[in-house]
């Protein structure tokens, strides 16, 4: 794992200045690559690299040059099938001077040009500068495990693994993008292609980027197809998934440094560890964190799996006095990020980083195999009701019922129907979006300051999500939901969280369930092998029954959650209040009276606004470290 950076301009620059600039950019990412640093500078380009050595410890330094010295690459990530590709290239008379996957990527580009990315199975972001043609080619992996930020003003182009490196180049005007903030307030993260600043963008997953003197060209190279369902029985699907998962895990065990795993006690990570245990000749080093609060502690389930698989198990209990850790977390994200599970992820990465350099995780199981039943099952039910009621009747009827029906956590759970009634009045895509966001339209309008609403010029975060749902090849609402979650929530929240928190501790995390072959297989599964009879991930549960203790198969989904609502009322009360109500950005976006009302209702226990308040607290923390002044 590494940090990459670069600056390109087509008018010759001063080499000494470019050297200082690229060195400064790379230095901001020392945590991503503490083992080595390298730079390359010519009249038009400067490339920088920070290396965390995983494979080929003695060679493989970057930036790496082609044999004729005309191409230079900086590469972040791993191509797990590089040995297979290398054999193919050797047959085509390519010579190799290292055993690294970086050299394979470089030669694959020489042989297949931009189509090379279709051959790679891995997680990656890389850039190749052609000094002869004055062209930059860059790419990001299929699901966006590795980040790629870029700046382009028509004259200068800069890119990096982290936003702070681009800021270190001194190119950005650091003007907050109100659209990005609106998305943040709705989702808790800033989706592709936005960043917190309006002149810095993110390269979307499964995209290549080509820069020439004529400008930028982005192209998508992979589409996940949910529209071609295979006719498989449960046993047939289980046998095929066993083959795929075994190979995916085996590929991800290639390493020249110590390797272990995260173990939550859930099905996904437990399955990954079970396959690791079958392949490895040594006990797998597993790592789990927990909390003292009931309902948030994964330690017992994880311990049961660890005992069953005879792993070398490590565990840690997180203390609610988290203020100092939260400040560190905000610094590593570079832009506001509100997913509170970043805190336990920080701790499990910190703990694992003390024992290993590479860890495997179970990320991707929920998105790929239909695990979010708390959203998917109601969405499926609502879609069926919408299909039998004409819109001309459904929309006005349920709009009225939804408006009149009371809202409140005080109602019995079976009577909390306001959201369902509101969803029945709209389309499947709108209902899916409604289930994702923190702020429904009415709350958003009341909470936002007039100046902020004016700055948005009619934009809503629906524009980033609903088109993905509407264009999905999925033939049912669950498949379309999965497709959207994979492209949006998983890439821009889950994988961002894991990348930043692992890299903060110089730890590489690999995700076997996100092997593109497994995702393609899962996308083509019949719906009943994913979601049926009120249960999700049916195929994974069936497979887990063959490899794991029976007690954990039907445990309710817990997620990597923290007791945020309680902490915001107790241990983090003063800390959160300070960073919310002393934030110029927060107060320039929000109606102060409405915000104080939300805060008071939460503190009194009359409502749970912990998701929004946590997000506002993290925005204040980000502002304290990266930005001065209100929304411009």
C-alpha positions, -999 to +999 in steps of 0.1 A: +000+000+000+013+034-008+006+071-013+010+086-048+011+122-060+018+141-092+018+175-109+016+179-147+017+210-168+022+214-205+042+247-202+077+237-188+081+243-151+111+250-130+125+216-120+138+227-086+104+242-077+086+211-090+109+189-069+101+209-037+064+209-045+061+171-051+083+163-021+060+184+001+030+166-013+045+132-007+055+141+028+019+147+038+012+110+032+041+095+051+016+073+070+006+056+038+042+046+030+067+048+058+093+025+043+105+044+012+101+076-007+108+083-044+104+112-068+107+118-106+109+152-122+112+164-158+102+196-176+065+189-175+059+163-148+067+156-111+057+123-096+060+113-059+056+081-041+055+069-005+059+031-001+046+005+023+065-026+013+043-057+010+057-076-020+093-076-034+108-059-003+143-053-019+133-039-053+101-024-068+110+012-058+088+040-073+084+060-094+093+031-117+105+037-153+100+016-184+132+001-200+134+029-225+129+055-197+100+072-215+072+059-191+071+065-154+045+050-130+033+056-095+011+028-082-010+024-050-025-010-042-022-046-052-028-065-084-034-100-070-032-118-103+000-101-113+019-134-116-005-148-141-003-116-162+035-116-159+036-151-175+015-138-204+038-109-208+070-130-207+056-151-235+054-118-254+091-113-248+088-087-220+117-087-195+114-080-158+140-067-134+118-069-103+093-093-088+068-065-081+033-061-094+041-025-103+064-036-131+037-059-144+012-030-145+037-008-164+044-035-190+007-044-193+000-008-202+028-009-228+012-040-243-025-033-240-027+004-235-058+016-216-074-019-219-048-032-195-071-023-165-096-050-176-069-077-169-062-065-133-078-083-103-071-061-074-073-027-056-054+001-072-050+037-082-021+045-105-008+070-129+016+066-159+033+096-174+045+093-210+073+119-212+076+114-250+039+119-259+032+143-230+003+122-218-009+110-184-029+078-180-045+070-147-070+044-134-089+034-103-100-001-094-135-015-102-151-007-068-129+022-057-109+006-029-080+030-035-085+067-037-076+092-064-082+129-060-073+154-087-072+191-095-074+206-130-077+243-139-070+239-176-033+246-172-021+225-142-031+190-132-024+175-098-034+142-083-029+123-050-041+095-029-053+120-003-068+155-005-043+170+019-015+163-006-032+184-032-037+211-007+001+209+001+007+217-036-008+252-030-031+250-061-066+248-046-085+280-037-101+260-008-136+272-016-162+249+000-186+233-025-221+238-011-233+207-031-207+186-013-218+199+021-255+192+012-245+156+003-226+154+036-255+165+056-277+139+039-254+109+037-226+115+061-200+114+033-192+133+002-199+112-030-179+110-062-171+132-081-174+159-054-149+168-027-153+193+000-136+219-022-151+229-056-118+227-075-108+192-064-126+161-077-125+123-072-120+099-100-150+075-100-144+038-094-139+016-126-127+047-145-096+056-164-084+092-169-063+104-198-047+139-197-033+155-228-027+191-238-063+190-252-078+183-218-092+155-196-110+124-208-127+100-183-139+066-194-157+038-175-142+004-182-164-020-161-201-024-154-216-047-128-245-065-145-275-073-123-297-080-153-285-115-164-298-139-137-285-174-136-308-204-129-290-219-099-300-241-070-287-232-035-262-262-036-250-253-071-244-216-061-228-227-028-203-249-047-194-222-071-190-196-044-168-219-025-144-221-055-144-184-060-140-175-024-112-200-019-093-185-049-100-149-038-086-156-003-056-175-016-047-147-040-049-122-011-026-143+011+004-135-012+026-113+009+062-109+020+051-094+054+030-107+084-007-111+075-038-115+096-076-106+096-104-086+112-129-108+129-162-093+139-181-124+147-205-118+118-209-142+089-188-122+064-155-118+082-159-152+099-162-169+065-131-151+052-111-163+083-124-198+079-110-200+044-078-184+055-075-211+082-079-238+056-052-224+033-027-212+059-003-236+076-001-213+107-029-200+130-045-169+116-039-137+136-075-123+142-084-089+157-117-078+173-129-047+192-159-043+215-177-019+239-188-023+274-224-012+264-248-040+259-258-044+223-226-030+209-202-058+219-190-082+193-163-099+215-184-130+225-194-140+190-159-133+176-143-152+205-166-182+197-155-182+160-118-177+170-120-207+193-137-228+166-111-219+140-082-220+165-069-185+156-043-164+173-069-140+187-065-104+199-093-082+213-097-046+226-125-027+244-130+009+232-133+035+259-160+062+254-135+089+262-128+093+225-123+130+220-085+128+213-090+099+189-118+117+170-095+146+164-069+122+149-096+105+128-108+139+114-072+147+104-068+115+084-100+119+064-090+153+050-127+162+044-158+158+066-167+122+072-195+113+096-197+075+097-192+068+135-180+033+128-147+050+118-139+050+155-140+012+160-123+008+126-095+031+138-091+009+169-091-024+151-066-011+126-044+002+153-045-031+171-039-052+140-011-029+129+009-039+159+009-075+149+007-076+111+012-054+080-017-069+060-052-078+072-081-094+054-117-082+061-153-092+053-164-060+036-187-064+006-208-093+019-239-071+027-238-052-006-230-082-028-253-107-012-283-087+001-275-081+037-292-048+044-326-063+050-336-034+073-338-014+041-341-040+013-372-059+027-394-028+033-383-014+000-393-046-017-427-046+000-433-010-009-424-016-045-449-044-047-476-022-034-467+006-058-470-018-087-506-026-080-518+010-073-520+035-102-498+065-095-527+088-102-544+074-070-514+064-050-495+097-051-522+120-037-536+094-013-504+085+004-490+120+003-519+131+024-517+101+048-479+105+051-484+142+059-510+136+085-496+105+101-477+112+134-440+108+136-422+099+168-401+072+185-427+071+212-450+050+190-449+012+192-426-001+165-454-017+145-472+017+143-442+037+130-456+039+095-450+075+085-420+067+063-438+039+046-467+060+037-445+088+024-425+062+003-457+048-012-465+082-027-433+083-048-413+062-072-390+032-063-359+054-069-372+083-047-382+058-020-347+042-020-332+077-017-356+086+012-344+056+031-308+066+028-308+102+038-307+117+073-327+148+064-361+144+046-370+173+024-392+191+050-366+189+077-339+199+053-358+231+043-365+240+079-329+233+091-309+250+064-302+287+065-316+307+037-281+317+024-271+280+022-303+271+003-297+299-021-261+287-027-274+253-037-294+268-066-320+240-065-295+211-061-304+181-040-283+150-031-309+129-049-291+139-081-261+117-070-281+086-061-314+083-080-298+082-115-277+052-104-308+034-092-328+043-123-301+032-147-293+000-129-296-032-149-313-049-119-347-064-127-361-061-091-360-035-064-335-054-042-310-058-071-313-021-080-308-012-043-277-035-041-263-020-074-267+016-060-252+007-026-222-008-043-216+022-064-224+049-038-225+039-002-199+012-003-174+031-024-178+065-009-183+055+027-173+019+037-141+017+015-131+053+023-134+046+060-113+014+058-086+030+035-081+060+057-082+042+090-059+014+079-034+037+062-033+059+093-016+028+109+004+018+078-018-013+075-030-028+042-065-042+042-077-067+016-113-076+008-119-111-007-156-106-010-150-076-032-131-097-058-148-086-090-155-122-100-174-127-067-194-095-073-203-105-108-213-140-096-234-125-068-251-099-091-264-128-113-279-148-084-316-154-083-333-131-058-344-160-036-307-169-030-301-134-016-333-123+002-362-145+011-386-152+040-374-121+059-337-131+057-308-117+038-275-131+026-291-166+022-263-180+001-236-168+025-256-182+055-259-216+037-221-216+030-214-204+066-233-234+080-207-257+065-177-238+079-187-220+111-203-227+145-241-230+142-246-205+170-235-175+149-254-182+116-286-166+127-273-139+149-290-105+141-270-081+120-252-057+144-229-037+121-197-020+133-217+004+155-209+025+185-233+037+212-232+072+197-266+084+210-256+077+246-220+091+242-234+124+228-256+128+259-229+118+284-191+114+277-190+135+245-216+160+254-194+191+260-170+181+232-197+177+207-215+209+217-182+229+214-174+216+179-210+221+166-219+255+180-185+270+176-182+259+139-185+288+115-193+264+087-221+247+106-236+279+117-234+294+082-254+264+069-279+258+096-308+277+112-295+283+148-329+280+164-338+247+147-303+233+154-306+242+191-340+225+192-326+193+177-297+194+202-321+199+231-345+171+221-316+147+217-302+156+251-336+152+268-340+118+252-372+129+234-356+120+200-325+104+186-306+128+164-273+112+170-265+105+133-269+142+123-252+156+155-223+132+151-219+144+115-220+181+126-194+174+153-171+157+128-176+187+104-165+210+132-135+189+139-126+189+102-130+227+101-108+232+131-079+214+114-083+222+077-105+252+071-109+287+085-140+308+081-177+302+072-191+287+039-179+311+012 
